[in-house]
Amino acid sequence: MKWYESEVPANEQTIEEIQQRLGVRFPIDYKRVAKTSHGEPPTPNTIDFGMYKEKVVGCLLSFDNSSPINFLHVYGSLKKHLPLKVIPFAKDPFGNMYCFDYRDSEEPTIVYWNHESGSITHVCDTFSKMESMLYELDWDDDDDE
């Protein structure tokens, strides 16, 4: 799997400032990817978890202040809808968010927030695990043969 690269890498100071404003420490595996791929999608980009099948990971939120998917802008607009200590870091194409869940630990798990129902579903325990769960959707329809 790979992440597309951002036009401009995020600098450590920007990431540090966001962590301080939110009162959290992002996982090292996430920061490794987000520095060079903020605002970008992964490939493959499909994931299954809980009752959800074939969900899409659209892209990581961006550290670029001018981006419409800027990390702090998105969090600011959603935080009243999210539980305390649940912080979005990626979105799908439909307005749902993949989030770090710091409610039980300083080492967050990954959860999925459904914007229509407000429900939160556990995805996995780490960002690296989420990466390993991504797969390419097979568009071949074997039923036509």
N, C-alpha and C positions, 0 to 999 in steps of 0.2 A: 504494500500500500504506500501511497505517497500523498503529500499535500502540495497543492500548487503554491508557488512562491509569490509573496507580496511584492509590489513594485518597490516599496521602501521598507526595509526591515524595521521592526520596533526596537527602540533602544531600551536598555536595562532601566534607565532612570524613569521612563514613562511607565513601564510595568511596575516598578517599585512604588511610584506615586499612586497608581490605581490600587495596589494592594493596601497601602496605608489608608487611603480614603475609605476602602471597604472593610478594613480591619481584619484582613485574611492574608494567608500566604498561598499563592497558587502552587499546585504540584509541579515539581521539577520537570516531569515528562511533558506536561502541558506547556510550560514556559519554553522548553526546547523547541517545540513545534511552532508555538504562537509567535516567537520572535521573528521568524522568517515567513510565516504563512498566515498571519492575522488577516482577516477579511476574505480568506480563500477557502475553497472546498477541498475535500479529500477525494481521492480516487483509489479504490472503489468507494461508494458513498451510501451503501444500503446496509441496514442493520435490523436485527430481530431482538426483541427483549420483552419479557412479560407477555402480555396478550397481544402486543404489537408485532406485526410481521411486515417486512419490506418497507420500513421507515427510512426516510432519507436524511442524511446529515448534509445540510445545505452548505454552510460555511462557518468558520470561526468568526466571532465578533472582532471588530477591528480596533486597533490602538490609534488609528489615524483620526485626529479630531474633526477633520472635514468629511469623514465617511458617514453615510446615513445609518450604518450599522456599528457606529462607535460604541465601544464597550460601556462607557459611563452613561452615554445618552440612552442606550437600550435599557440598561439596568434602572436608570432614573425613571423611565416611562413605565416600567413593569413592576418595580419593587412593591408598590401598594397591592399588587395582585399575588405576589409570591410570599411564601412563608419567610420569616426572618432567617438569615444565614443560608438562603438558597439563591445562588448567583449564576445567572446565565452566562455561558461562554460560547455557545454555538446555536445556530437556528436551523430550522428546516424550511422548506419553501412555503409553508402554510401558516406561519406565525407561532408555531410551537418552539420551545426552547430546550436545549440540552444544558443542564445546570450542574454546578458544583454544589453539593449538599454538605454544609458545615454544621448542621444541627447537632450531630452526635460526636463530632471529632474535629480536630484541627486539620486532619487528613481527610479531605472530602471524598464522598462517593459521587457517582454520576447518576443523575436522575433526569427524567423527561417531564417537562411541564406542558400539559395540554391547555392551550389558551381558551378553548371553548368551554371545557368542563372545570378547569382549574385543578384538575387532578395531577398528582405527581406519581410517577412510576419509576421504580429502581431500574437502572440500566445495567450497572456493573460497579465494581469497587474502585477502579482506577482509570485514568485517562488512557494509559497504555493498553489496558484490557479492552476498552472501547475501540481503540484503533484495531486491535486484533480481531474484533468481531465484525468489522466492515467487510462486505463482499460485493461482487459485481452481480447485479440482477440479470438473470438469464432471460432474454426477451424471446428466445425461440419457443414457439408453441408446438410441442410434440404431438398435440392432439390432432393436428392437421395432416399428419402423415398417413 
